[in-house]
């Protein structure tokens, strides 16, 4: 029998305590060569901190046995004989709802109605403007081309309707009085024959199915019946100041064709009086300015509020002629803007001429033009 002193790291003969330091010896028994080597129990190995070379071998064998047992245990658990040590992430199909598509904001239409009375309507495009009104609602703009109507004469559309795919109302336009006729105003775009109609709250433009129109409101054209002659003979200055010319007559009353204008004191008139405020020539230009004349019961140059109440905006058209040649044409809306009755100014480039004339028209004419525009 021998023992190992852990303090001296030496094998001592016999048992008991180390003769050098007095530390209790760890009994070490060498197995006989005829006996198979026996593995110490886990408890016995764990009680040994360190030993001599032969004891260290036994400790190493014991630790190896523990490791093998542990690996076998882990292998068994990993092979399905016990609950997994960690959750395995499973592959799943995403059920997230895709975001709702943003409503379309611009749509090209190119819907053309059948020509009627020499007039062709084409819905060109529809535009949706986010937060375009005072309440933050989305509003719209409908662009329409009108062929067969003289430039500048179209004022609005009668009976304009925009319908959706279900046959309900897609969007509406505000109807206003135009010389006594209610219509959706048409704004010129600057391109010949092309106009924009402003719409109220507007959904996604892809839900528009068709457009219907009942008719057109046009400004009355100038007429030879309402004519003011100007004597422009003599020399024309080459540059400003321009030379004033006198009209043969300084006023005209334009027949309104059955439309009655309420004036001051409750009276009514069927003609619109206009007066020449000034006429000038020179610098290869002719300028004629006209103003509203006196109305019954009111002061001279008075501006009746009728243009913004019962009658609404009121067009007055004028064209300038040099001899028998039309030089230019203008339309002014009374009842729009802060000045209810502005000056009608015709300012046109022209070569010197001895005779000038201004022809005038006022009020509107409504053309029945039922039309459907769809894809």
C-alpha positions as a Markdown table, in Angstrom:
| # | Residue | x | y | z |
|---|---|---|---|---|
| 1 | Unk | 0.0 | 0.0 | 0.0 |
| 2 | Unk | 1.2 | 3.5 | -0.8 |
| 3 | Unk | -0.2 | 6.9 | -0.6 |
| 4 | Unk | 0.1 | 10.2 | -2.5 |
| 5 | Unk | 0.8 | 13.5 | -0.8 |
| 6 | Unk | -1.0 | 16.2 | -2.7 |
| 7 | Unk | 1.1 | 18.9 | -1.0 |
| 8 | Unk | 4.5 | 17.3 | -1.8 |
| 9 | Unk | 3.3 | 15.8 | -5.0 |
| 10 | Unk | 5.1 | 12.6 | -4.0 |
| 11 | Unk | 4.2 | 9.0 | -3.4 |
| 12 | Unk | 4.9 | 7.8 | 0.1 |
| 13 | Unk | 5.1 | 4.3 | 1.4 |
| 14 | Unk | 2.3 | 3.2 | 3.6 |
| 15 | Unk | -0.8 | 5.1 | 4.5 |
| 16 | Unk | -1.7 | 7.7 | 7.1 |
| 17 | Unk | 0.1 | 11.1 | 6.9 |
| 18 | Unk | 3.0 | 12.3 | 4.8 |
| 19 | Unk | 6.2 | 11.9 | 6.8 |
| 20 | Unk | 7.5 | 15.2 | 5.4 |
| 21 | Unk | 4.6 | 17.6 | 5.8 |
| 22 | Unk | 2.0 | 15.7 | 7.8 |
| 23 | Unk | -0.6 | 16.0 | 5.0 |
| 24 | Unk | -3.0 | 13.0 | 4.9 |
| 25 | Unk | -2.0 | 10.7 | 2.1 |
| 26 | Unk | -4.4 | 9.6 | -0.7 |
| 27 | Unk | -4.3 | 5.8 | -0.7 |
| 28 | Unk | -3.2 | 4.5 | -4.1 |
| 29 | Unk | -3.5 | 0.8 | -4.9 |
| 30 | Unk | -1.9 | -0.5 | -8.1 |
| 31 | Unk | -4.1 | -3.1 | -9.7 |
| 32 | Unk | -2.5 | -6.5 | -10.3 |
| 33 | Unk | -1.5 | -7.4 | -13.9 |
| 34 | Unk | -4.0 | -10.3 | -13.9 |
| 35 | Unk | -7.0 | -8.1 | -12.9 |
| 36 | Unk | -8.6 | -5.8 | -15.5 |
| 37 | Unk | -8.3 | -2.1 | -14.9 |
| 38 | Unk | -11.3 | -0.8 | -12.9 |
| 39 | Unk | -12.8 | 2.6 | -13.6 |
| 40 | Unk | -13.4 | 4.7 | -10.5 |
| 41 | Unk | -16.9 | 6.0 | -9.9 |
| 42 | Unk | -17.7 | 9.5 | -10.8 |
| 43 | Unk | -18.0 | 10.4 | -7.1 |
| 44 | Unk | -14.6 | 8.9 | -6.4 |
| 45 | Unk | -13.0 | 10.8 | -9.2 |
| 46 | Unk | -14.6 | 14.1 | -8.2 |
| 47 | Unk | -13.1 | 13.7 | -4.8 |
| 48 | Unk | -9.6 | 13.7 | -6.2 |
| 49 | Unk | -8.1 | 17.1 | -7.0 |
| 50 | Unk | -4.7 | 15.9 | -8.3 |
| 51 | Unk | -2.6 | 12.7 | -7.9 |
| 52 | Unk | 0.6 | 11.0 | -8.9 |
| 53 | Unk | 1.1 | 9.9 | -12.5 |
| 54 | Unk | -0.7 | 6.6 | -12.0 |
| 55 | Unk | -3.5 | 8.3 | -10.1 |
| 56 | Unk | -3.7 | 11.0 | -12.8 |
| 57 | Unk | -4.3 | 8.3 | -15.4 |
| 58 | Unk | -7.1 | 6.9 | -13.4 |
| 59 | Unk | -8.6 | 10.4 | -13.0 |
| 60 | Unk | -8.3 | 11.0 | -16.7 |
| 61 | Unk | -10.1 | 7.8 | -17.5 |
| 62 | Unk | -12.8 | 8.7 | -15.1 |
| 63 | Unk | -13.3 | 12.2 | -16.6 |
| 64 | Unk | -13.4 | 10.6 | -20.1 |
| 65 | Unk | -16.1 | 8.3 | -19.0 |
| 66 | Unk | -18.1 | 11.2 | -17.7 |
| 67 | Unk | -17.7 | 13.1 | -21.0 |
| 68 | Unk | -18.8 | 10.0 | -22.9 |
| 69 | Unk | -21.8 | 9.6 | -20.8 |
| 70 | Unk | -22.7 | 13.3 | -21.2 |
| 71 | Unk | -22.3 | 13.1 | -25.0 |
| 72 | Unk | -24.5 | 10.0 | -25.1 |
| 73 | Unk | -27.1 | 11.9 | -23.1 |
| 74 | Unk | -27.0 | 14.9 | -25.4 |
| 75 | Unk | -27.1 | 12.7 | -28.4 |
| 76 | Unk | -30.2 | 10.9 | -27.1 |
| 77 | Unk | -32.0 | 14.2 | -26.4 |
| 78 | Unk | -31.0 | 15.6 | -29.8 |
| 79 | Unk | -32.3 | 12.4 | -31.6 |
| 80 | Unk | -35.9 | 12.9 | -30.4 |
| 81 | Unk | -35.8 | 11.0 | -27.1 |
| 82 | Unk | -36.5 | 14.2 | -25.1 |
| 83 | Unk | -37.6 | 17.8 | -25.5 |
| 84 | Unk | -35.2 | 20.0 | -27.6 |
| 85 | Unk | -32.8 | 22.2 | -25.8 |
| 86 | Unk | -33.8 | 25.2 | -27.9 |
| 87 | Unk | -36.7 | 26.1 | -30.0 |
| 88 | Unk | -36.1 | 25.7 | -33.7 |
| 89 | Unk | -37.3 | 28.6 | -35.8 |
| 90 | Unk | -40.0 | 27.3 | -38.2 |
| 91 | Unk | -40.5 | 28.5 | -41.7 |
| 92 | Unk | -43.9 | 30.2 | -41.9 |
| 93 | Unk | -45.9 | 32.0 | -44.7 |
| 94 | Unk | -46.3 | 35.7 | -44.1 |
| 95 | Unk | -49.9 | 36.8 | -43.6 |
| 96 | Unk | -49.2 | 40.5 | -43.6 |
| 97 | Unk | -51.8 | 42.4 | -45.7 |
| 98 | Unk | -50.2 | 44.5 | -48.5 |
| 99 | Unk | -50.7 | 48.2 | -48.2 |
| 100 | Unk | -53.7 | 49.6 | -49.9 |
| 101 | Unk | -52.9 | 51.0 | -53.4 |
| 102 | Unk | -52.7 | 54.8 | -53.6 |
| 103 | Unk | -55.6 | 56.2 | -55.8 |
| 104 | Unk | -54.5 | 57.2 | -59.2 |
| 105 | Unk | -53.9 | 60.9 | -59.6 |
| 106 | Unk | -53.8 | 61.4 | -63.4 |
| 107 | Unk | -55.6 | 59.7 | -66.2 |
| 108 | Unk | -55.5 | 60.3 | -69.9 |
| 109 | Unk | -59.0 | 59.8 | -71.4 |
| 110 | Unk | -59.1 | 60.9 | -75.1 |
| 111 | Unk | -62.9 | 60.2 | -75.0 |
| 112 | Unk | -64.6 | 61.7 | -78.0 |
| 113 | Unk | -68.3 | 62.3 | -78.5 |
| 114 | Unk | -70.0 | 62.1 | -81.9 |
| 115 | Unk | -69.9 | 65.5 | -83.7 |
| 116 | Unk | -73.1 | 67.4 | -83.6 |
| 117 | Unk | -74.0 | 70.8 | -85.1 |
| 118 | Unk | -70.5 | 71.1 | -86.3 |
| 119 | Unk | -69.1 | 70.8 | -82.7 |
| 120 | Unk | -66.9 | 68.0 | -81.4 |
| 121 | Unk | -66.2 | 67.4 | -77.7 |
| 122 | Unk | -63.2 | 65.4 | -76.5 |
| 123 | Unk | -62.5 | 64.7 | -72.8 |
| 124 | Unk | -58.7 | 64.8 | -72.8 |
| 125 | Unk | -57.7 | 64.0 | -69.2 |
| 126 | Unk | -58.7 | 63.9 | -65.5 |
| 127 | Unk | -56.5 | 65.1 | -62.7 |
| 128 | Unk | -56.9 | 64.5 | -59.0 |
| 129 | Unk | -55.3 | 67.2 | -56.7 |
| 130 | Unk | -54.6 | 66.0 | -53.1 |
| 131 | Unk | -55.9 | 68.4 | -50.4 |
| 132 | Unk | -56.9 | 70.9 | -53.1 |
| 133 | Unk | -59.8 | 72.6 | -51.3 |
| 134 | Unk | -60.2 | 74.6 | -48.1 |
| 135 | Unk | -61.3 | 71.5 | -46.2 |
| 136 | Unk | -58.3 | 69.5 | -47.2 |
| 137 | Unk | -60.4 | 67.2 | -49.6 |
| 138 | Unk | -59.0 | 66.0 | -52.9 |
| 139 | Unk | -60.5 | 67.9 | -55.8 |
| 140 | Unk | -60.3 | 67.4 | -59.5 |
| 141 | Unk | -59.8 | 69.0 | -62.9 |
| 142 | Unk | -61.4 | 67.8 | -66.1 |
| 143 | Unk | -59.7 | 69.0 | -69.4 |
| 144 | Unk | -62.0 | 69.1 | -72.4 |
| 145 | Unk | -61.3 | 70.2 | -76.0 |
| 146 | Unk | -64.1 | 71.8 | -77.9 |
| 147 | Unk | -63.8 | 72.0 | -81.7 |
| 148 | Unk | -66.1 | 74.1 | -83.9 |
| 149 | Unk | -66.6 | 77.0 | -81.4 |
| 150 | Unk | -64.9 | 80.4 | -82.1 |
| 151 | Unk | -62.0 | 81.0 | -79.7 |
| 152 | Unk | -62.8 | 82.7 | -76.5 |
| 153 | Unk | -66.6 | 82.3 | -76.8 |
| 154 | Unk | -67.2 | 79.2 | -74.7 |
| 155 | Unk | -68.1 | 80.1 | -71.1 |
| 156 | Unk | -69.4 | 76.9 | -69.6 |
| 157 | Unk | -71.1 | 73.4 | -69.9 |
| 158 | Unk | -74.8 | 72.8 | -69.2 |
| 159 | Unk | -75.8 | 69.5 | -67.5 |
| 160 | Unk | -72.2 | 68.2 | -67.0 |
| 161 | Unk | -72.2 | 64.9 | -65.2 |
| 162 | Unk | -69.4 | 62.5 | -64.3 |
| 163 | Unk | -70.5 | 59.0 | -63.5 |
| 164 | Unk | -68.5 | 56.1 | -61.9 |
| 165 | Unk | -68.4 | 52.4 | -62.7 |
| 166 | Unk | -71.5 | 51.7 | -60.7 |
| 167 | Unk | -73.5 | 54.4 | -62.5 |
| 168 | Unk | -73.4 | 56.8 | -59.4 |
| 169 | Unk | -72.0 | 60.3 | -59.2 |
| 170 | Unk | -68.2 | 60.3 | -59.6 |
| 171 | Unk | -67.7 | 64.0 | -58.9 |
| 172 | Unk | -69.6 | 67.2 | -59.4 |
| 173 | Unk | -68.7 | 70.7 | -60.6 |
| 174 | Unk | -70.2 | 73.8 | -59.1 |
| 175 | Unk | -72.8 | 75.4 | -61.4 |
| 176 | Unk | -72.9 | 79.2 | -61.4 |
| 177 | Unk | -75.1 | 81.7 | -63.2 |
| 178 | Unk | -73.7 | 83.0 | -66.5 |
| 179 | Unk | -75.8 | 85.8 | -67.7 |
| 180 | Unk | -78.8 | 84.1 | -66.1 |
| 181 | Unk | -78.0 | 80.5 | -67.3 |
| 182 | Unk | -76.6 | 78.1 | -64.8 |
| 183 | Unk | -73.6 | 76.2 | -66.0 |
| 184 | Unk | -70.2 | 74.7 | -65.0 |
| 185 | Unk | -67.6 | 77.4 | -65.9 |
| 186 | Unk | -65.0 | 76.5 | -68.5 |
| 187 | Unk | -61.5 | 78.0 | -67.9 |
| 188 | Unk | -59.3 | 78.5 | -71.0 |
| 189 | Unk | -56.0 | 76.7 | -70.8 |
| 190 | Unk | -54.2 | 79.0 | -73.2 |
| 191 | Unk | -54.3 | 76.3 | -75.9 |
| 192 | Unk | -56.8 | 76.8 | -78.7 |
| 193 | Unk | -60.2 | 75.1 | -77.9 |
| 194 | Unk | -59.0 | 73.5 | -74.7 |
| 195 | Unk | -60.7 | 74.2 | -71.4 |
| 196 | Unk | -60.6 | 73.1 | -67.7 |
| 197 | Unk | -63.6 | 72.4 | -65.5 |
| 198 | Unk | -63.0 | 72.5 | -61.7 |
| 199 | Unk | -64.5 | 69.5 | -59.8 |
| 200 | Unk | -65.4 | 69.1 | -56.1 |
| 201 | Unk | -64.3 | 66.1 | -54.0 |
| 202 | Unk | -62.8 | 63.6 | -56.4 |
| 203 | Unk | -62.0 | 59.9 | -55.8 |
| 204 | Unk | -59.4 | 57.8 | -57.6 |
| 205 | Unk | -59.6 | 58.8 | -61.3 |
| 206 | Unk | -59.6 | 55.1 | -62.4 |
| 207 | Unk | -63.2 | 54.8 | -61.2 |
| 208 | Unk | -64.6 | 57.3 | -63.8 |
| 209 | Unk | -66.7 | 55.5 | -66.3 |
| 210 | Unk | -68.4 | 58.2 | -68.5 |
| 211 | Unk | -69.2 | 61.9 | -68.9 |
| 212 | Unk | -72.4 | 63.4 | -70.1 |
| 213 | Unk | -73.0 | 66.9 | -71.4 |
| 214 | Unk | -76.3 | 68.6 | -72.0 |
| 215 | Unk | -75.2 | 71.8 | -73.9 |
| 216 | Unk | -72.8 | 74.7 | -74.1 |
| 217 | Unk | -73.0 | 78.3 | -73.0 |
| 218 | Unk | -71.4 | 80.7 | -75.4 |
| 219 | Unk | -70.9 | 84.5 | -75.2 |
| 220 | Unk | -72.9 | 86.4 | -77.7 |
| 221 | Unk | -70.7 | 87.3 | -80.7 |
| 222 | Unk | -70.2 | 91.0 | -81.6 |
| 223 | Unk | -72.9 | 92.2 | -84.0 |
| 224 | Unk | -73.0 | 94.9 | -86.7 |
| 225 | Unk | -76.2 | 96.1 | -85.0 |
| 226 | Unk | -74.1 | 97.3 | -82.1 |
| 227 | Unk | -71.5 | 99.4 | -84.0 |
| 228 | Unk | -69.5 | 102.5 | -83.1 |
| 229 | Unk | -67.6 | 104.2 | -86.0 |
| 230 | Unk | -64.3 | 106.0 | -85.4 |
| 231 | Unk | -62.8 | 108.6 | -87.7 |
| 232 | Unk | -59.1 | 107.7 | -87.7 |
| 233 | Unk | -58.0 | 109.7 | -90.7 |
| 234 | Unk | -54.9 | 111.8 | -90.6 |
| 235 | Unk | -51.4 | 111.0 | -89.5 |
| 236 | Unk | -50.7 | 108.4 | -86.8 |
| 237 | Unk | -47.8 | 109.1 | -84.4 |
| 238 | Unk | -45.0 | 106.7 | -84.8 |
| 239 | Unk | -44.6 | 106.3 | -81.0 |
| 240 | Unk | -46.5 | 107.4 | -77.8 |
| 241 | Unk | -48.2 | 109.6 | -76.9 |
| 242 | Unk | -51.0 | 108.3 | -79.1 |
| 243 | Unk | -53.5 | 110.6 | -80.8 |
| 244 | Unk | -57.1 | 110.7 | -79.6 |
| 245 | Unk | -59.8 | 110.2 | -82.1 |
| 246 | Unk | -63.5 | 111.1 | -81.9 |
| 247 | Unk | -66.2 | 108.5 | -82.4 |
| 248 | Unk | -69.1 | 109.3 | -84.7 |
| 249 | Unk | -71.4 | 108.3 | -81.8 |
| 250 | Unk | -70.2 | 107.8 | -78.2 |
| 251 | Unk | -72.7 | 105.2 | -76.9 |
| 252 | Unk | -74.6 | 102.1 | -77.9 |
| 253 | Unk | -77.4 | 100.1 | -76.2 |
| 254 | Unk | -76.9 | 96.3 | -76.8 |
| 255 | Unk | -80.1 | 94.3 | -77.1 |
| 256 | Unk | -80.0 | 91.4 | -74.6 |
| 257 | Unk | -82.4 | 89.3 | -76.6 |
| 258 | Unk | -85.1 | 88.8 | -74.0 |
| 259 | Unk | -82.9 | 88.8 | -70.9 |
| 260 | Unk | -84.0 | 91.4 | -68.4 |
| 261 | Unk | -81.6 | 93.1 | -66.1 |
| 262 | Unk | -83.0 | 94.3 | -62.7 |
| 263 | Unk | -81.5 | 97.7 | -62.0 |
| 264 | Unk | -81.8 | 100.4 | -59.3 |
| 265 | Unk | -85.2 | 100.9 | -57.7 |
| 266 | Unk | -86.6 | 97.6 | -58.8 |
| 267 | Unk | -86.9 | 98.5 | -62.5 |
| 268 | Unk | -85.7 | 96.3 | -65.4 |
| 269 | Unk | -84.0 | 96.8 | -68.7 |
| 270 | Unk | -83.6 | 94.7 | -71.8 |
| 271 | Unk | -80.5 | 96.5 | -73.2 |
| 272 | Unk | -77.0 | 97.1 | -71.9 |
| 273 | Unk | -75.8 | 100.7 | -72.4 |
| 274 | Unk | -72.0 | 101.1 | -73.2 |
| 275 | Unk | -70.2 | 104.4 | -73.7 |
| 276 | Unk | -66.8 | 105.2 | -75.4 |
| 277 | Unk | -64.4 | 106.2 | -72.6 |
| 278 | Unk | -61.6 | 106.9 | -75.1 |
| 279 | Unk | -60.1 | 106.0 | -78.5 |
| 280 | Unk | -56.5 | 106.4 | -79.5 |
| 281 | Unk | -54.3 | 105.6 | -82.5 |
| 282 | Unk | -50.5 | 105.6 | -83.1 |
| 283 | Unk | -47.4 | 103.5 | -82.9 |
| 284 | Unk | -49.2 | 101.0 | -85.3 |
| 285 | Unk | -51.8 | 100.4 | -82.7 |
| 286 | Unk | -55.5 | 101.2 | -82.1 |
| 287 | Unk | -57.0 | 101.3 | -78.6 |
| 288 | Unk | -60.6 | 101.7 | -77.7 |
| 289 | Unk | -62.0 | 101.7 | -74.2 |
| 290 | Unk | -65.7 | 101.4 | -73.3 |
| 291 | Unk | -67.5 | 101.6 | -70.0 |
| 292 | Unk | -71.0 | 100.8 | -68.7 |
| 293 | Unk | -73.5 | 103.6 | -69.4 |
| 294 | Unk | -76.2 | 105.0 | -67.2 |
| 295 | Unk | -78.9 | 102.6 | -66.1 |
| 296 | Unk | -82.5 | 103.7 | -65.3 |
| 297 | Unk | -82.8 | 104.8 | -61.7 |
| 298 | Unk | -79.1 | 104.9 | -61.0 |
| 299 | Unk | -76.2 | 107.3 | -61.3 |
| 300 | Unk | -74.1 | 107.6 | -64.4 |
| 301 | Unk | -71.4 | 104.9 | -64.7 |
| 302 | Unk | -73.1 | 103.0 | -61.8 |
| 303 | Unk | -72.3 | 99.3 | -61.3 |
| 304 | Unk | -75.4 | 97.4 | -60.5 |
| 305 | Unk | -74.9 | 94.4 | -58.2 |
| 306 | Unk | -77.2 | 92.4 | -60.5 |
| 307 | Unk | -74.1 | 91.0 | -62.2 |
| 308 | Unk | -73.1 | 89.0 | -59.1 |
| 309 | Unk | -76.5 | 88.1 | -57.8 |
| 310 | Unk | -79.3 | 87.0 | -60.0 |
| 311 | Unk | -77.5 | 87.2 | -63.4 |
| 312 | Unk | -74.0 | 86.3 | -62.4 |
| 313 | Unk | -71.0 | 86.9 | -64.6 |
| 314 | Unk | -72.0 | 88.7 | -67.8 |
| 315 | Unk | -69.9 | 88.6 | -70.9 |
| 316 | Unk | -69.4 | 91.6 | -73.2 |
| 317 | Unk | -67.5 | 91.0 | -76.4 |
| 318 | Unk | -65.9 | 93.5 | -78.8 |
| 319 | Unk | -64.1 | 93.4 | -82.1 |
| 320 | Unk | -62.1 | 96.0 | -83.9 |
| 321 | Unk | -62.3 | 96.5 | -87.6 |
| 322 | Unk | -60.1 | 98.5 | -89.9 |
| 323 | Unk | -62.3 | 99.1 | -92.9 |
| 324 | Unk | -64.0 | 95.7 | -93.4 |
| 325 | Unk | -61.1 | 93.7 | -91.9 |
| 326 | Unk | -61.4 | 92.2 | -88.4 |
| 327 | Unk | -58.2 | 93.2 | -86.6 |
| 328 | Unk | -58.9 | 91.5 | -83.2 |
| 329 | Unk | -61.6 | 90.4 | -80.8 |
| 330 | Unk | -61.8 | 90.6 | -77.0 |
| 331 | Unk | -64.3 | 89.3 | -74.3 |
| 332 | Unk | -64.6 | 90.9 | -70.9 |
| 333 | Unk | -66.7 | 89.4 | -68.0 |
| 334 | Unk | -68.8 | 91.9 | -66.0 |
| 335 | Unk | -69.5 | 90.7 | -62.5 |
| 336 | Unk | -66.2 | 88.9 | -62.0 |
| 337 | Unk | -63.5 | 90.2 | -59.6 |
| 338 | Unk | -63.7 | 93.3 | -57.4 |
| 339 | Unk | -64.8 | 95.6 | -60.3 |
| 340 | Unk | -68.3 | 94.5 | -61.3 |
| 341 | Unk | -68.3 | 96.6 | -64.4 |
| 342 | Unk | -64.8 | 96.9 | -65.7 |
| 343 | Unk | -63.7 | 98.8 | -68.8 |
| 344 | Unk | -64.0 | 96.9 | -72.1 |
| 345 | Unk | -60.6 | 97.6 | -73.7 |
| 346 | Unk | -59.8 | 96.6 | -77.3 |
| 347 | Unk | -56.1 | 97.1 | -77.9 |
| 348 | Unk | -54.9 | 95.7 | -81.3 |
| 349 | Unk | -51.8 | 96.1 | -83.5 |
| 350 | Unk | -52.8 | 97.5 | -86.9 |
| 351 | Unk | -51.5 | 99.6 | -89.7 |
| 352 | Unk | -52.8 | 103.1 | -90.0 |
| 353 | Unk | -56.4 | 103.2 | -91.4 |
| 354 | Unk | -58.8 | 106.0 | -92.1 |
| 355 | Unk | -61.8 | 104.2 | -90.9 |
| 356 | Unk | -62.1 | 102.1 | -87.7 |
| 357 | Unk | -65.1 | 100.6 | -86.1 |
| 358 | Unk | -66.0 | 98.6 | -82.9 |
| 359 | Unk | -68.8 | 96.0 | -82.9 |
| 360 | Unk | -70.2 | 94.8 | -79.6 |
| 361 | Unk | -72.2 | 91.9 | -78.2 |
| 362 | Unk | -73.5 | 91.1 | -74.7 |
| 363 | Unk | -75.1 | 88.2 | -72.9 |
| 364 | Unk | -75.0 | 84.5 | -73.7 |
| 365 | Unk | -76.6 | 81.9 | -76.0 |
| 366 | Unk | -77.2 | 78.3 | -75.0 |
| 367 | Unk | -76.7 | 75.5 | -77.5 |
| 368 | Unk | -78.4 | 72.2 | -76.8 |
| 369 | Unk | -75.7 | 69.6 | -77.4 |
| 370 | Unk | -76.5 | 66.2 | -75.7 |
| 371 | Unk | -73.3 | 64.2 | -75.7 |
| 372 | Unk | -71.8 | 61.1 | -74.0 |
| 373 | Unk | -68.1 | 60.6 | -73.6 |
| 374 | Unk | -66.8 | 57.2 | -72.6 |
| 375 | Unk | -64.0 | 54.8 | -73.3 |
